[in-house]
């Protein structure tokens, strides 16, 4: 998980700018699904519904330490200029 988190952190820092919220949300969903698929294989869980309950978002981020990709850009436009 360490190498994945390094890649996600670098990628999100590079692409985290003004209108990237939708793209970051899509990447976050994709990464969660891919990690869930790997966990399904590791623990031999066949049913997707069972995997969603067993490896929900809270578990992925708290127990497995997945890097939380920011989904809202913190860019603020200075209106005084």
C-alpha contacts under 8 A as a table, 3 or more apart, distances in Angstrom:
res1	aa1	res2	aa2	distance
1	X	4	X	5.19
1	X	5	X	6.06
1	X	64	X	7.75
1	X	65	X	7.42
1	X	66	X	6.99
2	X	5	X	5.16
2	X	6	X	6.22
3	X	6	X	5.08
3	X	7	X	6.26
4	X	7	X	5.17
4	X	8	X	6.14
5	X	8	X	5.02
5	X	9	X	5.95
5	X	66	X	6.45
5	X	67	X	5.33
6	X	9	X	5.19
6	X	10	X	6.18
7	X	10	X	5.25
7	X	11	X	5.95
8	X	11	X	5.08
8	X	12	X	5.92
8	X	67	X	6.90
8	X	69	X	7.20
9	X	12	X	5.32
9	X	13	X	6.09
9	X	67	X	7.04
9	X	69	X	7.41
10	X	13	X	5.19
10	X	14	X	6.16
11	X	14	X	5.21
11	X	15	X	6.17
12	X	15	X	5.23
12	X	16	X	5.36
12	X	24	X	7.67
12	X	69	X	6.58
12	X	70	X	7.45
13	X	16	X	5.35
15	X	20	X	7.34
16	X	20	X	6.31
16	X	24	X	7.87
16	X	70	X	7.96
16	X	73	X	5.96
17	X	20	X	5.82
17	X	73	X	5.50
17	X	74	X	7.34
17	X	75	X	6.21
18	X	21	X	7.78
18	X	73	X	5.56
18	X	74	X	7.28
18	X	75	X	5.27
18	X	76	X	7.91
19	X	22	X	7.70
19	X	73	X	7.12
20	X	23	X	5.31
20	X	24	X	6.03
20	X	71	X	7.93
20	X	72	X	7.52
20	X	73	X	6.55
21	X	24	X	5.18
21	X	25	X	6.12
21	X	71	X	5.15
21	X	72	X	4.98
21	X	73	X	6.06
22	X	25	X	5.12
22	X	26	X	6.26
22	X	71	X	7.45
23	X	26	X	5.09
23	X	27	X	6.27
24	X	27	X	5.06
24	X	28	X	6.03
24	X	69	X	7.10
24	X	70	X	7.07
24	X	71	X	5.27
24	X	72	X	7.86
25	X	28	X	5.03
25	X	29	X	6.22
25	X	71	X	5.36
26	X	29	X	5.20
26	X	30	X	6.17
27	X	30	X	5.00
27	X	31	X	6.08
28	X	31	X	5.29
28	X	32	X	6.20
28	X	68	X	7.91
28	X	69	X	6.14
28	X	71	X	7.83
29	X	32	X	5.22
29	X	33	X	6.24
30	X	33	X	5.19
30	X	34	X	6.22
31	X	34	X	5.11
31	X	35	X	6.10
32	X	35	X	5.26
32	X	36	X	6.04
32	X	57	X	7.55
32	X	60	X	7.59
33	X	36	X	4.98
33	X	37	X	6.14
34	X	37	X	5.06
34	X	38	X	6.37
35	X	38	X	5.12
35	X	39	X	6.23
36	X	39	X	5.04
36	X	40	X	6.07
36	X	51	X	7.09
36	X	52	X	7.69
36	X	55	X	6.43
37	X	40	X	5.00
37	X	41	X	6.35
38	X	41	X	5.15
38	X	42	X	6.17
39	X	42	X	4.94
39	X	43	X	6.04
39	X	55	X	7.82
40	X	43	X	5.44
40	X	44	X	5.55
40	X	45	X	4.81
40	X	46	X	6.95
40	X	51	X	6.33
41	X	44	X	4.96
41	X	45	X	6.59
45	X	48	X	7.78
45	X	50	X	7.27
45	X	51	X	6.44
46	X	50	X	7.85
46	X	51	X	7.80
47	X	50	X	5.31
47	X	51	X	6.35
48	X	51	X	4.95
48	X	52	X	6.14
49	X	52	X	5.10
49	X	53	X	6.39
50	X	53	X	5.19
50	X	54	X	6.01
51	X	54	X	5.01
51	X	55	X	5.59
51	X	56	X	7.74
52	X	55	X	5.33
52	X	56	X	5.32
53	X	56	X	5.49
54	X	59	X	7.84
55	X	58	X	7.89
55	X	59	X	5.64
55	X	60	X	6.17
56	X	59	X	5.42
56	X	60	X	6.29
57	X	60	X	5.07
57	X	61	X	6.25
58	X	61	X	5.43
58	X	62	X	5.87
58	X	63	X	7.82
59	X	62	X	5.26
59	X	63	X	5.12
59	X	64	X	6.64
60	X	63	X	5.97
60	X	64	X	5.09
60	X	65	X	6.47
60	X	66	X	5.88
61	X	64	X	5.85
61	X	65	X	4.86
61	X	66	X	4.72
61	X	67	X	6.85
61	X	68	X	6.92
62	X	65	X	5.45
62	X	66	X	7.53
70	X	73	X	7.23
78	X	81	X	6.23
